[in-house]
Amino acid sequence: MVAPPEGANWLFDRSRTIVLRCIGSKPAKPIITEFEEGTKRSAFAVREKVDELALAGDASKKAGSAKIGLVRTRTEKDDGTRKTVTSLTFNGTAGLRLTGPTSQAPLYVYSSYALSQERTRPADDPTKDQSDGDVDALETGLSLNGLLLRSAADVSLVGSLQAAYVSDFAHNAERLKLRASLVPGFAVSVGRLCDIGGYNQVTALGLKFRTRCLIKFETEASHVLEAGTADFKDHGEFLAFGGTAAYQLAAPIGDKAEMIGSLSYRYLPVIAGRAPNISRWDAMVKYRFWLDDGPGLDFGVTWGKGHEPISYTKEDKLELGFGIIF
């Protein structure tokens, strides 16, 4: 304890400067920082998902990257002939910001593309079309994101809205899509596992991990212009409502490198119209490093099982590949 200055009326002496501090207290850490006033975003961004385009600061460094993979294997059969299997994959989103660099509700025009195909030469079964099961889909539209609710550091609510046109080239299908999502944040920790909506720090195996539990509520309405061979049953509209639960972690390794990982499950049952219920598991482990004043590059393993997010084609794939983010 420090004794007050001597003399009468010291508290009201204008020549003195008095500072009051609460010993032992810590300033509240905001749950969401990417939509704070003054936060700058680059004019062009490349990420894995549309919702990640508006992320800034530390949150943007944990975002998914645009992924590309190419694998070619050659094997020799018992009869002496060779078989070549070529697998090509791509999944990513590019966005151009239309609002100001410090806007708290950034608007992007974006394109998301997903490609996955495997070809065998010569074919194991010439009677089957190897394009069955291919993913080749493009989504183009507008995305608006913003902080809808903030109560000090206790509660937050981030919302996003996308309007897009989807072309599924592999199944000759087309549709118009309107999607909305809400991500709540609470000043609550799930034990030492993670914070809900914000990043917590956990120490394990000699590394300091930043962890996050993410809950996202989603709704999607689509008007099917052309069903083609996609699993939409018929022309018309369908409405789905559900959400995504995810666990995310990152472990810094030096100043410009880190290990990142995530596990998520998405489920959107169709509540109106004729379309398949949307469900998908995703997992990834990657090593990411950042170039000087440039993009981030990563290398690792990803796994996805369920409906591909753009075309809703069913897939089950494990791949090793590269990614880029900026």
N, C-alpha and C positions, 0 to 999 in steps of 0.2 A: 504494500500500500504506500502511496505517496501522499504526504500531508499537504493540505491546501496552503496557499500563500498566506503570509501573516498580514495583519491589518484588517480594519473594518471594511465592509462592502467590497471585498476583493472580487466577488462574482460579477459586480457591475462596473468594474474598472475598465474603461474602454481602451486603455493602453495595454491590456493583457489579452492574449489569445487563449481561449479555453477549448480543448478538444476532449470530448467524452467518448470512451471506447468501452464496448462490452467484452470483457476478458473471457476467452474460451469459446466465443461464438465464431462461426464461419459464415461468410456470405453465401447466400443461396445460389446454387448452380442451376442455370436455366436448363430445362429439359430439351428445348429445341432452339438452335442457334442459326440455322440456315435461312430463316426468314426474318432475322433481325433487321432493323432499319440501318442502312449503310452497308449491308453485306453485298459485295460485288460478285457478279457472275460473268463468266466469259461469254462472248457473243456466240460461240459455237461449242457444242459439247458432244462427246461420243461416249455412250454408256451402254449397259446391257438392256435396261428397261426404261420405259417412258417416264415413270415416276421419279427416276433418278436424275433426270436432266436438270432439275431445279436445285439439286443439292449443292451446297457450298461449304467452304471451310473444311473442318475435320470430317464432317459427314460425307462429303464428296469423295474423300480418299478411301472410304470403305464401300463405295458403290461398286456394282458389278461392271465388268468390262465387256466390250465387244469382242466376241470369240471367233477364232478361225482355226480349223483343223483340217489337215490333209494327211491321209495315211494310205500307202500303197505297199502291198505285200505280194511276193511272188513265191509260189511253192511248186515243187515238182511232183507230179502224180506217179503212181506205180508204173504206168505205161510209158513214162518218159516225157509226157507232155507237161507244159507249164500252165499254171492257173494264176491269174493276176486279179487281185481284189483291190479296188480303189474306193476310198471313203472320203467324202468332202462334206464339211459342215461349216456353217456360219450363223451367228446370232448376234445382232447388235442394233443399236438405235443411234441415229444422228439427229441433233436438234439445233435450230437456229433461233436465238432469242429475238422476240419482236418488241419487247418492252425495254425500259431503261435498265442499266446495269445494277442499280440498287433497288429496283422495284420489289416490294414485299409480296406481290402476286405476279410472278413472272409468267409470261405467255410465250410458248414455243410452237413453231411449226416443225414437225418431225416426220421421219420415216424410219420404220422398223422392218428389218428383213430377217427371215429365218430360212435356212437351207440345210437339208440333210438328205444325202443320197449315197447309195452304195451300188457299185457295178462290178460284176464278175465276168471275166473274159478268159476262156469261153464260159458261157452260162452253165450252171449245174443242171438246170431244167429248162431247155429251150421253149417249152410250152407255156412258161410263166413269164409275165411281164415284170421286169426288174424294177420298174418305176412304182410298183405297188408299195405303199408305205413311205414314199418320198414326202418330204416337206419342202415346199417352195412357195412362200407366201410373203406379201408385201403389205404393210399397213402405213397409211399416210394421213396425217391430220393435224389438229391443234390440241395443245395441252396447256391447261391453266392450273397453277398450284398456289397455295397460300396458307397462312396461319389463320385459322378461323376463331380460335379461342385461346386465351392465355390468362391464367390466374396466378400471378406472381411466378413462383417456380414449382407450384404444386400440380397444376393440371394444364395440359395443352391439347389442341386438336388441330391437326393439319389435314387439309382437304385437297383433292385434285379432281379435275374434270377433263375428259378427252372426247373429242368428236373425230371420227376417222372413217376412211374408206379402206376396205380390206379386199385384196385380190389373192385368191388361192390358185396359183397357176397349176399345181399338181392335180387338182380336182375340178378345175374349171368352175370355181365357185366365187361369188362376189356378194358382199354385204356392206351395209352401213352400220356403224357401231357408235354407241354412246355409253361411256363408262364413267362412274364416279366412285371415289374411295375416300375413306376417313381413317386416319391413324391417330389414336389417342396416346397421350403420354401422361404418366403419373409419377409423383415423387415416392415411388414404392419399389423396393427391391425384392426379388424372389430369392430369399436367402442370400447366399454369396454368388449365386449363379449369374444374375444379370439385373439390370433395371428395366422397367417397362417403358419403352419409348425413348429411353436415354441410355448413354453408355456408362457402364460401371467398370471398375478395375479389379481384376482377380489375378492373384499370383499362383502359378502352378508350374512345376518342372523347371523352376528357375527363371521363368519368363513372366512378364507382366502383360496379361491379356486385357484388352478392352472388350467388354461383352455387352450385348443388347438383346432384349426380348422384344420382338415386334408383333403387334396385333393390328391387322388391317381389315376393315369392313369394306366390302365391294358390292357394287351392283352394275350389271351390264344389260343394255337393251340393244338388240340387233334387228335390222330389217334385211332379210335374205333376198337379194336381187336375183341370184342364180344359184341354185343348190348344187348343180353338177353332180359329181359323185361323192361329195362331202356328206357327212353324217348329220345333215340338218333336216332330213325327212321330207321337207317340202318348202315351197316359197312361203313368205310371210314373216311374222315377227316372233321373237322369243325374248323372255326376260329372265335373268338369273340373278340370284342374290346369295351372298355368302361371305367368305373372307379368307385371309391368309394368316398363318401363325409361323413365325420364324425365330431362329436363334442364330445370332451373328457374333463373331469374335475376330479380333485382330491382335497380333503380337508384334510390336516394333522390333526390328533387327537393325540397329544402326540408325542414322539420320534419314536415310532415303530408301529403306527397305522394310518389309514386314511380311509376316505370314497371315493370311486371312482365310476364314472358313465360314460356312453357313449351312444350315439345314432348315428347309421350309416345306410346308404343306398347304396347298390351295384347294378349296372346295367351294364351288358355286352351283348349287342345285337349281335347275330350271323350274321356275314357279308359274310360268305362263308360256304357251307356245310349244312347239315340237322341236327339241334339240337335245343332245346328250348332256347329262349332268357333267360339269367341268371339274375334274380333280387331277392333281399332279403333285408328285414329290420331287424336290430338287435338293442337291447337296454339292458342295464344292470345297476343295482345299487348294490354295494357290500361294505361290511366292511372288510378291509384287515389289518392283523397284521403280524409282522415279528418276528420270533423266533431268539434267540441269536445265531449269526453265523450260521444261518440255513435258511430254505425256508420261503416263505410267505404263509399264509393260509387266505382264504377268505370265506365269507358266504353271500349269497344274492340272488337276483332275476334276472333271465335272460329271455329274450323274443326274439324269432326269427320267422320270417314269410317269406317264399319264398323258393328258391332253396338252399338246404344244400350244403356247399362249396366243399365237396369232391365228393359225389355221384350225386349231383344235383337233388336229390329226393325232391319233394315239401313237406313242413312241416309248421306247425303253432303250436308252443309250448311255454308254459309259465311254468317255473320250478324254484323251490327253491332247492338250493344245495350248495355243498362245492367245493372249488377250491384250487389248489396248484401251486406255481410258485417258480422257482429258476434258 
